[in-house]
Amino acid sequence: MSGDRSTIRYLGYRTLPDGGREFDFSLEMGGAQATIVTIDAPIAFFRGQDHIAIQEAAGICYETLRFRLTSEASPPSRFDLTAADVAQHRRSQKGPGRR
């Protein structure tokens, strides 16, 4: 990011035919025109023992996009949420005093 200010805004989600979700964010970097970034969260993340709640999915996607901004010059306009992304978010949420 090299010091450029970036702004991320959550725009909303769409339910996919299989039950997964697409989360849209507006991303503005360094005063440039905002672009839309879509993060696909497959249905597998919303099922099973270690599922994520639909209510927490937007936050996980936001944190994933924010992390990518620190590690990539420019994130792609569309990418899939991964198990590693979810695990990273959950690790960052487990601090002292958290359950």
C-alpha positions as protocol buffer text, in pm:
chain_id: "A"
residue {
  index: 1
  type: MET
  ca { x: 0 y: 0 z: 0 }
}
residue {
  index: 2
  type: SER
  ca { x: 300 y: 227 z: 47 }
}
residue {
  index: 3
  type: GLY
  ca { x: 128 y: 490 z: 259 }
}
residue {
  index: 4
  type: ASP
  ca { x: -169 y: 545 z: 29 }
}
residue {
  index: 5
  type: ARG
  ca { x: -497 y: 583 z: 211 }
}
residue {
  index: 6
  type: SER
  ca { x: -759 y: 326 z: 124 }
}
residue {
  index: 7
  type: THR
  ca { x: -1129 y: 313 z: 201 }
}
residue {
  index: 8
  type: ILE
  ca { x: -1333 y: -7 z: 206 }
}
residue {
  index: 9
  type: ARG
  ca { x: -1711 y: 5 z: 221 }
}
residue {
  index: 10
  type: TYR
  ca { x: -1939 y: -296 z: 249 }
}
residue {
  index: 11
  type: LEU
  ca { x: -2212 y: -271 z: -15 }
}
residue {
  index: 12
  type: GLY
  ca { x: -2411 y: -589 z: 42 }
}
residue {
  index: 13
  type: TYR
  ca { x: -2440 y: -951 z: -58 }
}
residue {
  index: 14
  type: ARG
  ca { x: -2621 y: -1178 z: -299 }
}
residue {
  index: 15
  type: THR
  ca { x: -2729 y: -1534 z: -231 }
}
residue {
  index: 16
  type: LEU
  ca { x: -2604 y: -1777 z: -493 }
}
residue {
  index: 17
  type: PRO
  ca { x: -2825 y: -2056 z: -632 }
}
residue {
  index: 18
  type: ASP
  ca { x: -2635 y: -2318 z: -429 }
}
residue {
  index: 19
  type: GLY
  ca { x: -2671 y: -2119 z: -104 }
}
residue {
  index: 20
  type: GLY
  ca { x: -2327 y: -1957 z: -104 }
}
residue {
  index: 21
  type: ARG
  ca { x: -2288 y: -1580 z: -91 }
}
residue {
  index: 22
  type: GLU
  ca { x: -2116 y: -1306 z: -291 }
}
residue {
  index: 23
  type: PHE
  ca { x: -2009 y: -1006 z: -85 }
}
residue {
  index: 24
  type: ASP
  ca { x: -1948 y: -673 z: -258 }
}
residue {
  index: 25
  type: PHE
  ca { x: -1716 y: -402 z: -134 }
}
residue {
  index: 26
  type: SER
  ca { x: -1628 y: -60 z: -271 }
}
residue {
  index: 27
  type: LEU
  ca { x: -1252 y: -6 z: -264 }
}
residue {
  index: 28
  type: GLU
  ca { x: -1094 y: 335 z: -308 }
}
residue {
  index: 29
  type: MET
  ca { x: -715 y: 352 z: -302 }
}
residue {
  index: 30
  type: GLY
  ca { x: -513 y: 670 z: -288 }
}
residue {
  index: 31
  type: GLY
  ca { x: -789 y: 896 z: -414 }
}
residue {
  index: 32
  type: ALA
  ca { x: -843 y: 690 z: -730 }
}
residue {
  index: 33
  type: GLN
  ca { x: -1195 y: 613 z: -845 }
}
residue {
  index: 34
  type: ALA
  ca { x: -1361 y: 341 z: -636 }
}
residue {
  index: 35
  type: THR
  ca { x: -1375 y: -11 z: -775 }
}
residue {
  index: 36
  type: ILE
  ca { x: -1599 y: -300 z: -677 }
}
residue {
  index: 37
  type: VAL
  ca { x: -1441 y: -610 z: -524 }
}
residue {
  index: 38
  type: THR
  ca { x: -1654 y: -924 z: -496 }
}
residue {
  index: 39
  type: ILE
  ca { x: -1564 y: -1204 z: -259 }
}
residue {
  index: 40
  type: ASP
  ca { x: -1730 y: -1543 z: -314 }
}
residue {
  index: 41
  type: ALA
  ca { x: -1803 y: -1746 z: -1 }
}
residue {
  index: 42
  type: PRO
  ca { x: -1897 y: -2102 z: -104 }
}
residue {
  index: 43
  type: ILE
  ca { x: -2185 y: -2278 z: 73 }
}
residue {
  index: 44
  type: ALA
  ca { x: -1937 y: -2514 z: 241 }
}
residue {
  index: 45
  type: PHE
  ca { x: -1839 y: -2233 z: 481 }
}
residue {
  index: 46
  type: PHE
  ca { x: -2196 y: -2208 z: 609 }
}
residue {
  index: 47
  type: ARG
  ca { x: -2236 y: -2579 z: 685 }
}
residue {
  index: 48
  type: GLY
  ca { x: -2078 y: -2831 z: 919 }
}
residue {
  index: 49
  type: GLN
  ca { x: -1916 y: -2822 z: 1258 }
}
residue {
  index: 50
  type: ASP
  ca { x: -1683 y: -2525 z: 1196 }
}
residue {
  index: 51
  type: HIS
  ca { x: -1931 y: -2324 z: 990 }
}
residue {
  index: 52
  type: ILE
  ca { x: -1937 y: -1948 z: 991 }
}
residue {
  index: 53
  type: ALA
  ca { x: -2259 y: -1764 z: 1070 }
}
residue {
  index: 54
  type: ILE
  ca { x: -2407 y: -1565 z: 787 }
}
residue {
  index: 55
  type: GLN
  ca { x: -2390 y: -1262 z: 1017 }
}
residue {
  index: 56
  type: GLU
  ca { x: -2011 y: -1294 z: 1056 }
}
residue {
  index: 57
  type: ALA
  ca { x: -1935 y: -1365 z: 689 }
}
residue {
  index: 58
  type: ALA
  ca { x: -1930 y: -998 z: 581 }
}
residue {
  index: 59
  type: GLY
  ca { x: -1682 y: -917 z: 859 }
}
residue {
  index: 60
  type: ILE
  ca { x: -1457 y: -1207 z: 762 }
}
residue {
  index: 61
  type: CYS
  ca { x: -1464 y: -1094 z: 399 }
}
residue {
  index: 62
  type: TYR
  ca { x: -1390 y: -735 z: 502 }
}
residue {
  index: 63
  type: GLU
  ca { x: -1091 y: -844 z: 713 }
}
residue {
  index: 64
  type: THR
  ca { x: -968 y: -1067 z: 429 }
}
residue {
  index: 65
  type: LEU
  ca { x: -981 y: -778 z: 182 }
}
residue {
  index: 66
  type: ARG
  ca { x: -808 y: -548 z: 431 }
}
residue {
  index: 67
  type: PHE
  ca { x: -532 y: -806 z: 483 }
}
residue {
  index: 68
  type: ARG
  ca { x: -486 y: -845 z: 107 }
}
residue {
  index: 69
  type: LEU
  ca { x: -439 y: -470 z: 76 }
}
residue {
  index: 70
  type: THR
  ca { x: -138 y: -496 z: 307 }
}
residue {
  index: 71
  type: SER
  ca { x: 13 y: -791 z: 121 }
}
residue {
  index: 72
  type: GLU
  ca { x: -73 y: -721 z: -245 }
}
residue {
  index: 73
  type: ALA
  ca { x: -24 y: -410 z: -453 }
}
residue {
  index: 74
  type: SER
  ca { x: -376 y: -438 z: -588 }
}
residue {
  index: 75
  type: PRO
  ca { x: -620 y: -716 z: -497 }
}
residue {
  index: 76
  type: PRO
  ca { x: -818 y: -879 z: -778 }
}
residue {
  index: 77
  type: SER
  ca { x: -1169 y: -753 z: -843 }
}
residue {
  index: 78
  type: ARG
  ca { x: -1308 y: -1098 z: -760 }
}
residue {
  index: 79
  type: PHE
  ca { x: -1174 y: -1381 z: -547 }
}
residue {
  index: 80
  type: ASP
  ca { x: -1290 y: -1675 z: -336 }
}
residue {
  index: 81
  type: LEU
  ca { x: -1284 y: -1683 z: 40 }
}
residue {
  index: 82
  type: THR
  ca { x: -1059 y: -1968 z: 157 }
}
residue {
  index: 83
  type: ALA
  ca { x: -1038 y: -2183 z: 468 }
}
residue {
  index: 84
  type: ALA
  ca { x: -708 y: -2006 z: 545 }
}
residue {
  index: 85
  type: ASP
  ca { x: -886 y: -1668 z: 535 }
}
residue {
  index: 86
  type: VAL
  ca { x: -1149 y: -1789 z: 782 }
}
residue {
  index: 87
  type: ALA
  ca { x: -883 y: -1940 z: 1010 }
}
residue {
  index: 88
  type: GLN
  ca { x: -682 y: -1614 z: 1004 }
}
residue {
  index: 89
  type: HIS
  ca { x: -989 y: -1412 z: 1099 }
}
residue {
  index: 90
  type: ARG
  ca { x: -1078 y: -1644 z: 1384 }
}
residue {
  index: 91
  type: ARG
  ca { x: -720 y: -1636 z: 1519 }
}
residue {
  index: 92
  type: SER
  ca { x: -725 y: -1255 z: 1517 }
}
residue {
  index: 93
  type: GLN
  ca { x: -1054 y: -1253 z: 1711 }
}
residue {
  index: 94
  type: LYS
  ca { x: -920 y: -1476 z: 1991 }
}
residue {
  index: 95
  type: GLY
  ca { x: -741 y: -1237 z: 2218 }
}
residue {
  index: 96
  type: PRO
  ca { x: -732 y: -1201 z: 2594 }
}
residue {
  index: 97
  type: GLY
  ca { x: -1080 y: -1190 z: 2736 }
}
residue {
  index: 98
  type: ARG
  ca { x: -1246 y: -1327 z: 2422 }
}
residue {
  index: 99
  type: ARG
  ca { x: -1429 y: -1655 z: 2405 }
}
